[in-house]
Amino acid sequence: MMDSMDLFSTQEWAYHGYFIAFGPDLSTSTNLDPSKFKHVTSSSTQVLNGSHSCKFSATYPTEEAVLATKAFDISASYNFSVLVFFSVFMETLPTTGSFAVVADFGDGQSHLVNVDLETTDKWLTQRVALFNVPANASSVSISLILSGVYRSSTEVVGYVDNFGIYLQSAPVSKPLQYTIFSDNDGVLTAHDLSTGNEAWSFETAYGFLTAKPAVVDNIAYFGDGDTLCNLYALHGDTGQKKWVQAYDGSIDATPTVVEDTVYIATSTGKLHTLNTSTGAKTGDYDILQLPSGQRARIYSNQLANKTILMTSQKGVFGFDIVSKQVSYRQPLNYAVDSDPLIHNGIAYYGDLNGYVYANDFNTNQSLWRTQMGGPIHSSPKMVGEFVLVGCDDGTLYAFDMETGTIVARLSKPGHFVRSFTAASNRLFVAYNAIDGQMVAYQIKQPGTSQVFTELWSFDVSLGVERDPLVVGNRVCFASNDKHCYCLNADTGTTFWSDSTPIAGYTEPAFVPLFTTQPATRRYDQYCYLMSHNSFADFLNGWWLGNQEMTLTEQLNYGARGLMLDTHKVQIKGVDTIVLYHGISWSSVSWYRLADALTEIRIWMENNPTEVVTIQFENRQNDKTLTEQTLAAAGVSSMIFDPSKNNTGPQGTWGPVLTNGWPTIGWMVSNNKRLVLFAEQRGDGIPYVWSYTVETWYGDRSINGDYAERDQSSRIPLAKNRSLYTVNFFPTIWYALPVTGYLNYNSLNSFEALMARADVCKFNPKFKTNPDLGWEHHLPNFLAIDFISRGNNGGALRAVEEINKLWAAK
């Protein structure tokens, strides 16, 4: 453990960098040089949560004060940049004055970053100074300098504390995600999402790729063919074939994977099942019951709870995967050739006769039906309480979900609207024609003067047939001008593009390349990316969402912690636990907890080596209803309860209060991989503050406050309370202008998140028990909004770096 009397200590940060930490009690260091600044003094004053900081004060103009200087060599391994973290707190604001970090590389150049003290405004403000290392530099001297401070009337009082230095190596070309494009010639191509570099390609036997792959646990499942077809399973990171299985007819839908089973429909009218590991056929179910020799394309086989919902040339059908029976039938005279939107048991879809339907597929009841002015080839999307549907009459319609009333529209006559998607209160629409365009809009709530406001447009000759893919600030699509594109979703500028042999046809697929959790590490010796208000993504009805991805997409991206707000309401006279954020709920902006947990369970069954943690902000304490909901979602047997004995095939693990946490490997081997916590007692879920220390959230977290959210007087970290959650998200993000979405690229940048982790690591309350060691000062959960946004690698890179430090323990 670092001696608090030393100004500096060193710690290796694995491959990417070298960490040098200033002591948490700067004022106690004998290296402090107040000779030029008479008012720099030691202080016992507690800054927010108790840090004894370096205090400075002045009532008249003062000379510059060098608080500390550290010189060190720069090795060839870490000669790219120097990152300096620090915090400033102002008790009273000066009229003038600044605090500076100066780097002297011996090149005769001035390298400094200033912080104007008059703008810090009584917050412990986190700051980051980034210096690029000049060529041939072999050493650097970092100085912490307080410039002249002045206030005309009263005394200026301030503090500086929590410094850290991080030497970075040159960026390593390591893809974190791929995007897969496929064309009608039968070729799949994977691109590094960041650079556009081609990673691999794969050519199918029959061509005619018309649906995107399903990517589960790094395996891409997809089908080809027209009169004969194959279903393929490829390794997502290499493109190597795992297995292939032949069928009659064509495959026109994206496969669905549930546990160890792949579901895929063919134009023979049958739904087929296969084993995910071997590709062995395990079942065939005649859904359409076609006459012998007749074919009808099935365009989707999408899972909704326990039902596979299929759209086809013959109508819409549902298959219950438990009873193995057809559970829903809606024969139609016109094809439904796109994916349905499914929300809270209601399926929304359009047919080629121009009708848009809203049907309850559990009861076979129709909610509403509306006819448009042309065929519907688009997949409906949910935005707030709207259902958006694109039509070949050149219009994108916004329907009221409950009534089917048209409440807004976007029109471009002479164009087809067949592909669009939404993310973060923005809509990306492709207008298809010779003069095609991809257009981005900002979406505003109903009642505003204009629901859709154009942000930018990008010319795409001949348009785009299938929906764009949005990941963070990137929007990807395959166009009819024989190119695939990756644009900046905020500005419409091109990140990269690539030519294709023929016009692009399918929607891109996202391939996450997250790191598998280490089996030998204890659960509390690892850092997990946690998404704040995980359920509140824009596509599920939240106008003011905190995420851009669904729960499944967040888990695919790399999130392993989810924050969910639970409430008890009555739906059709039945007590139900739902997820929503705020003080009230509508009939639209909510999500059944049972459905959310089912979605999470399916992902976990498809990713059997991963551990997931859910922290409930529970506003209900109905224990019986909670237990019933967990059972209905099928997750009860997967839960690791830290307050009880947990038994699996490999044995029993006793309560964490006595035994500590098990290894990730033990949790995986015994399928006890879902850890639940609740912020309030009463619903039967373990009380989070018995096991976790959590920093304050909201603007206090953004401004550097590492105070505990829980005001417990107990020792913050101990064997039975060894988890540490670091929050880093503003209180009211949506009060920002539209550029607020861009702000998250800097707010969630690698540098900002590492600075936050560094400041919180020095929380002086941790020194209450010096026997705990440094490992307990590292975050276990890094909780943020918009997990896919962040410059220089963002949250994924920050979590990876923190886990390298965990590994060094």
N, C-alpha and C positions, 0 to 999 in steps of 0.2 A: 504494500500500500504506500502511496506517495507521502513523504514527509511534508506536512503543511508549512514547515519553515523554509523549504526549498522553493526557489522561484520557478525552477524548471525541473521536469522529469521527462523521460523518453519512453515511448511505447511503439513497438513495431506494428504497422497496420498492413500486414500481409503484403499482397502483391502491388496494390495501387499506390501506397504512400507510407509516409513516416510521420508519426504524431509526436509533437512536443507540447507539453501542457504547462502553462503558468499555474502557480499554486492558487488554490481557492481563496486563501487569505493573503492577498497581495501586500496589505499594509504591514504584515509581520515580517516581511522579508528584509534582511539586512542589505539587499541590493537596491532598495528603494533610494532614489537620489532626490531629496527635496531641497538641495542646496540653493537652487535658483528660484525656488517657489516656497516662500515661508509658510504658506497656509496648507501645505500637503501634510496631513497628520494621520496617525493611526485612529481607527474609529471602532467603537463597540456598538455603534448604531446598527440596528437590523434593517437591511434593505429588503423590503417585501417579506421574504420567508426566512430571513435570519443570517444572510451573508455578512461577515465582517469585512468590509471593503476598504479600498484606498479612498480616503475622503479628501476632497479639496474644497477650499472656501476662499472668497475674496470679496473685498469691498471697494477696490480701486484697481486700475490697470496693473497687471503683473507680468513678470518676465516668463519666458518659456520654461517649463519644468519637464525634465526627462524622468519619467516614472520608472522605466526599466529598459535595459538593452540586453540582447542576447545575440551572440555571434556563433555561427556553426557552419560546418562544411556542407556542401551540396554534392551528394554522390551522383554518379552517372545513372543510377537507378531511379532517382527522384529529382530530375532536373527540368521538369516541365513547368510547374507553377508552385507558388507558395500561397496558402490560404490561411488567413489569420481571423480568428473569432474573438469577439469581445462584447461586453455589455456596458452600457452607460445609464446611470440613473441620476436625474436632476431633482433635488428637493425644492430648489428655487431656480427660476430661469434667469440667465444672464442677458444683458443687452447685447454683448458681443462675447465671442469666445468659441474655441473649437478644440476637439481632441483628435489627434492624428496618429496613424500607424505609418511608420517610415521604414522602407526596406532599402538597404545599401548593399548593392551587389558588386561594388568596387569598379563600376563602369563609368563613374563620373556623372551619371544621370540621376535625377531626382525621381524617386518612386514613393508616392505617399497617397493615403486615403484620408480625407477629412470628414469629421462628423461635427456639424454645427450644433453646439450645445443648446442654443436657444430654440431648437426644433425638437428636442427630445421629450419635452412636455411631461415630466414627472413619471415616466415609465422606465422600467429597466429594459432598455431598448437593445435588442440584439443587432449587431453589426457584423458585416463580413468584408474583409479587405483581401482582394485577390491580386497577386502580382505574378506576371509571367516572367520566368527566369530568362535573362538575356543569354544569348549564345556564348558559350565558353565560360560562363560564370561558374566558379568553383566554391564560393562561399557567400554568405549573406549575413548582415547584421540587422535584426529587427528591433526598432525602438518604439516605445510607447510614450508619446509626447503630449503634454498638456500645454496648449498655447495660452497666450494672455487672455484672462477672463475679467470681465468688468460688468458691474451693475451700478447705476448711478445712485440709488438710494439704499436699499437693503443689501444684506450679505448674500452672495451666491454660494450655495452649498450643493455639491454633487459627489458622486461615487463612480469608480470604475472597477470592474471585477470580471472574473470568468474568462480569462484569455486562453486561447489554444492556437497552435500552429500546426498546419497539415501540409507536408511536402508531397506533391503529386507527381506520379510518373506520367509519361506521355499516354494519351488515350489508347486503349487497346481495341482493335477492331473485333468486337465480340457482339454479334447480333443478340438482341434480347427478344425480338419477335420477327416472325416471317409473315408475309401475306402471300397466299396462293391464288394465282390467276389460272383459269382453264378456258380453253377455246373449243369451238365446234369441230376442229380437226382432231381433237382427242389428246392434246398436250397440256399437262399441268406444269406450271413454272412457279417456283418459290423465290421471292425477293426478300432481302433484308429490308425491313420496314423503314429503317433509319436512312440507309444509303441508296437503296434500290438495286444493289448488287445482286446478281442472280446466284442463288445458293444451289439449286438443283432443278432438274426437269425430268418429267416422266411421260412417256408416250403410251397410250392405251391401244388395245387391240382393235376396237371397233369405231373409235371416234365418237362423235355426237355427244359431247359433254354439255349437258343442259342445266345442271344443278350444281351448286357449290358443294365441296366436301364438308363433312362433319368431322371436326378435330376434337378428339377425346384422349386424354392421357398421352399426348404426343403421337397419336395414330390418326391419320387422315383416311376416312371412309368415303367412298364415292363410287358411282356407277357410270357406265358408258353404254353405247349401242343403240340400235334402231329396231332390227328384227331379231338379233341375238345380242346379248349383253353380258358384261362381267361386273361383279362387285369387287372392288379392290380395297386393300388395307395397306397403307404406306406409312413408314416412319416419317414423322413430320419434320425432323431436323436433317435428315439425309436424303429422303425420297426413295429409300430402299423398300422394295416390296416385301411385305410380311406374308400376305396370302392373297389369292384371287379365287373367286367362285363364279361359275357360269350359270346363266339362266336364259330362258326364252324371253322374247319381247324386248322392250327398252326400259331403261331406268331414267326417269325424269324428275326424281325427287331427291332431296338431301336425306341420307339415312338418319335414323334416330338410334341412339345407343343408351340402353338401360341396363345397368349392372354388367353382366357378362353376355348380353344379347344385343345383336344388331337387328333392327327392323328396317326392311326396305320393300317397297311395292314396285311391281313391274306392270307393263301394259297388258299382261295376261289377266289383269284384274285381281291378282293375288298379292297378299302381304306375306313376305318371307322372313324367317328368323334364322340367324346364324350365330355361332359362338365367336366372341370377339378375339379369343386367343388363337384359334385354329382355322376359323372360317368354315367349320363344318356346319352343314345344314341341320337345323333343329326343328323346323316347322314350316308349313305352308297353309295359308288360310284364304279361302275364296271369298273375297269381299264383294266384288261387282257381279259375280255369277253371270259371266258373259256366255253367250252361245259358243259352241265349239268353233275354233278358228277365228273368232272375232277379237279385236284388240281395242283398248281404250287407255289412253295415257293417264297415269296418276301423278299429279304434280307436287304433292306434298304428303308426307306422313309424319306429322308433327305431334309431339307428346303434350298432352294437357292432363295433368294429374295422372290418372290411370288409363287414359284414353288416347289412342293413336288416331288423330283426326286427319282424314285424307280428302283432298280436293282432286277432281278428275274431270274427264270429258263427259261423265255420266252424272255428276253431282257431287255431293259431299257425304262422306261416310265416316263413322267412328267405330273403332275396335277396342274392346276392353281387354287389356293385357293380363288381367287376373282371371276373368271368366273365359277368356279366349273366344268371345262371341262378338258379333256385330251389335253395337249398342246404339247406333244413330244412323238414320238414313234420311237423306233429302235428295231424291232423284230430280234432276233438272234437264231441260231440253238443250241448254247451252253449257259449254264447258266453264269450269272454274280453274284457270290455269296458273294460279299464283298461291302463295302461302296465305293462310288465314291469320287474322289477329285474334288471339285468345286472351280474354281478361275476365277474371272472376266468374268463370263458367259460361261466358258468352263468346260465341264465335262470330267474327265479322269477316265477310268476304264478298267479292263481286264476280259476276259472270260476264260472258261475252255478249249477252243481250243487254248489258248496261245496268242490270239490277245490282244494288248493294243490299246485303242481308245482315240482320243481327238476330241470331238464333241461340237459344239456350240449349246446348247439346246434351245436357243432363236430363232435361224434361221434354225435349223435342218440341218446344214451344217457340213461336216466332215473336220477337219483340217489335221489329219493324222491317219494312222493305221499301226501297226508294229506287226509281229508275232514272238513270242519267242519259246524256245525249250521245253516247257512244259506248263501244265495248270497254270492259274493265280488264286490263292485263296486270294491274299493279297489285302489290300486297298492301293491305291497309295497315296504318300505323296509328298508335295512340299518342296524342300530344295534349296534355292537360285533360280536360273533359271532352276533347274532340277526337273523332275518328277521321283520319285523313285518307282520302282515296283519290288516286289519279285516274283520269279517263282519257280515251283517245279523242275526245272532243277538244283537247287542248287545255283542260281545266283540272286543277287540284282542288277538290272539295273538302271542306271541314264540316262534319256532321256532329250534332249533339248526340252523345253516346246513347242516351236513354230514349230519345224521341225520333231520331233520324232527321231532324230538321237541319237544313243547310244554314250554317251560321257565318261562314266566310268562304272565300274562294280566291284562287290565283288562276289567271287565264292568260294563255298565249295562243291565239287562234293560228291554225295551220300547223300545230305541233301536237305530238302525242306525249302524254304524261304517263310513263310506265315505270319509272324508277325514282325513288326518293328515300331519304332517311332523315332522322332528327337526332340531335344531341345538344344538351346544354342550352335549351331555349333557342336553338337554331335549327333551321330546316334546309336541307340540301336537295334541290329538285333538278332533274334532268328533263329538258325539253327536247324532244326528238324530232329532227327534220334535217334537211340539207344544211341549214344554218343552226344546228343544235347548240345548246348551252347547258352548262351546269351553273345553277344560280343558288346562292346562299341567302337566306332570310333570317332576320331576327323575329321571334314569335312573342307576342305580348298577350296578356290575359284578356278575356272577353270584357267588353265595356270600354276598351281603349279606342282611340280614334282610328287606329289602324292596327289590325292584328298582325299582318306580315309587313316587314320593312326590309327592302333589299339591302344586303351588305356588300356583295360582290358578285361578279359573273365571270365565267371562263368559257371561251368558245370551244366547242367540241363538234367537229364536222360529223353529221349524221346521227349524233346523239349517243345515248347510253341506254341499253336495254334493261339492265339489271341494277338492283339497288347498290348505292355506294356503301363502303365500309368506313366507319369513323372510329379511329383509335387515338385518343388524346387530341392533339392539334393537327392530326393528319386525316385526310379524307381520300380514299383510294377507290378507283373504279376502272372498269374495262370499257372502252368506247368502240363505236362502229367505225372509227377512222384508223383501225389497226394499231392502237396504242393502249397501254395501261398507264394510268397516271396516279401520282401521289401528290396532292396539293396541301398547302397550308390551310387548314380549316378556318383560320381566323382572317386570313387576308386573300386567299385565292391564288397566291403565287405558287409556282411549281417547286416542290422538293426534288422530284425526279420523275422521269417517264421512260418507257421502254416500248419498242416496236414489237408487234406480234405478226405472225404469218397471215392471219385472217382477222376479221372483225371479232372483237371480244364478245363473249356471250354470257358468261355466268357472273354472279356476284362474287367478289373476292372473299376468301376465307382467312381468318386470323389464326396464326399458329403461335401460341405462347411457348417460350422456352425457359420456364421458371426452373429454379434449382430445387431438386428434391431435398426434403428435410433430412438431416443426418440422423441415422437410427441410433447412434451411440450417445447423442447429446440429450441431456435432460430437457424436459418440456420448458423449464424455466431458465435454460441456458441458450436461448435462441431468440432472435428478433423476428417478429411477424409484421407484415404490412397490414394495417387495419383501416377499413374504410368507414368514415363517419356517416351516419344516416344512410346506411348501405342500400336500403330499400327505395330511397327517394331519388330514383332516376327519372329523367324527363319522360321517357317512353312509357312509364307505368303511371302517368297521370299527375305528376307533381310539377306544377308551374315553376316552383322554386326549388328544384332538386339540388342535391349535393353530389351526385355522381352522374357520369355519362354512360354507364354500362349497367346491364341487368346484373342480378346476383351471380348468375352463371358466368357471365362475361368477366365480372370482377375476379371471381375465383380463377378463371382461366388466365387472367392477366397476371395474377400472382398474389392477390389478397388472401390472407389466411385468418384474418380477424374481421368480424362484422359487428357493427353497432346497430341495433334494431330497437325502435320505440314501440312498445306494446300498449294497447288499450282494449277494454272490453266494451263492446257495443251490441246492440240487437239488430240482427239482419233477418228479416221476415219472421220476427218474433222469437228468434233463437239466439241465445248468448253466444258471442263469437269473439275471439281475440284477433284483432287486426293490427296492422302496422300503419301508423301515420305520424306526422310531426306537426306539432302546433297545439293550439288550445281547442280546436274543434275539428270535425271531420265532415266530409261530404260523401255522397253516395258513390263518388268516382275515385277521389284521391285517397285510396287505401288499398291494402293488400292483405288477404287472409294470412295469418301466421302459419296455418297448416299448409297453405300452398307454398309459402316461402321456404318452410322447412323441408317440404317435399322436393323442391327445386335443389336445395342444398344437399339433401340426402342423395339424390340421383347423381349430382356431381361427385360427391364423395365416393359413391359406389363405383363410379367410372375412374376415380383416381385413388386407388386403395392404399397408397403409401402416404397420404397427406392428412395432417391434423388441422382441424378448423376450430376456432374459438368464436363464440357469440357472446357479446356483452349486451344484455337487455336493459334499456332504460324503461323499466316496467312501471306503467301507470295503472296497473291492475294487480290484484293479489289473490286471485281466485285459484287456489292450489288444485282443486279438482278439475277445473276447466283447463288449466295449464297441462296437467298430466294427460287429459283426454286429447288435447291438441298434439302433444308430442307423440302419443301413440298413434293417432290418425295419420301423422306424417311419416310414421315408420322409423323414427330416429331413436326411440327409447333405448334399444339395445346397443346403440353406438355411443351413448353418453358416458364420459368419464366424470364421475361425481367426486370432487375432492373431499367431500365430507363423509364419504362412506367407503366400505369395501367394494372394490371393483374386480369382478371375476371374469376371466376369459380362458381360452384353451391352454394358455401358458402359465396359468396360476392366478393368484389374487394379490392386488395391491391395496394396502390399507389406507386409512384417511391421511391426507397430506399434512394435517396438523402434527401428526406423529412421525410419518415416514418420509416426508418430503415428496417431491414430484418424481414420477417414473421417467424413464427415457422415452424418446419418441418411438424407438424401436419396439418397446414393450407395448405402447399404446396401439401401434400398427398391428403387431402380431396378435393382439387380443381384440382387435376391432373396437377399441374404446378411444375413438378419435375425435369425438365432438365434445368440447368443453364449454359449459354454459355458466354464465354469471349473471346476477341481477343486482340492480342498484338499490332496490328496496326489498325488505323481507316480506314473506307471506305467501309467495306463489310456489314455494318448494324448491326453487332454484338457488344454488349456493350464493351467499351474500358476497358481492365482489370485494368489499372492503376488508373482508377477513383474509384475503389472499393477495390483494393488489394495492399498490400505491399508484395514484393517478395524478398527473399535474392538472392545473386548472385549464379550462378550455376557452374558446372564444377569443376576443380581442386581447385578453390577458395573456393567452399563449402566444399570440403573434407578437406582442410587445415584450416578450421575454420572461414573463412571470413563470417561475417553476414551483409556485406554492402548491401544496397538496389540495386537491379538490375535497377529499375527505378530511375532516377536521379532527380525526382521532388523535388521542394523546399517546397512543401506543408507539413503540419503536416502529418507524416506517417500514424497514425491511428486515425480515428475519427468515428463519427456515420455513415457517408456515405462511409467511407473507412476502414471498420473494419475487413477485411479478411487478413490473414497472411499466406503466402506460404513459407515454409522452404524447399529449395532444398538441396539434398545430393546425388550427383552422379558425377563421374569424367568426364573430358572432352573427353578423347579418351580411353574408357575402353578396346577397342579391341587391343590396343597396348600392353596390358598385355600378357604374355604367357598363355598357356592353363590353368595353375594354377590360372589365373585371375578369372575363374568361382568359384574356391574355395575361392578366396579373398572376393567375395561378401557375403559369409557366415559370415565373420568377419566384413566387411564393413557395412552390413545391420543388424548386431547383435542388440539385444535389448539394450545393453549397449551403443553402438556407436550412435544409433538413439536418445536415451534419452539424451546422452551428447550433441548431436547437438541441440536438442530442448531446453535443458537447457541453452546453450551458447546463442542461438538466443533470448531466452526469456529475457535475460539481455541486449539486444540491447539498448545502452544509448539514442538513438534518441527517444525511446518511452517515455522518461521522459519529452519530449517537452510539453506534455499536461498531467499533473499529475492527472487530473480529470477522465481520462479514466479508471483507475483501472487495477488490475492485469489480469483480464480476457482477455484483448486485447493483452497480451504478450504471450499467448499460441498459438501454430500453429493451423491453420484451415486446412491446407493441408500439408502433409508430402510427398514430391515428390522424388521417388527413381527409379533406374533401378532394374530389376529382383526382383519383389515384393515378390516372393515365396521363396527367399533365405534369410537367416539370422539366426544366432545362437541364442539359448535361447529364442525362441519365435519370434525373428525378428520384422518385421514391424507390424504384427497384434497385438502382445503384446504391442509394443510401443504406437500404436494408442489407444489401450484399456486403457493403463495407463494414457495417456494424457486426454482422455475423462473422466476418473475418477476425474481428477483435474478440468476439466470443470464442472463436475457435482457438485463439492464442492462449486462452485461459486453461 
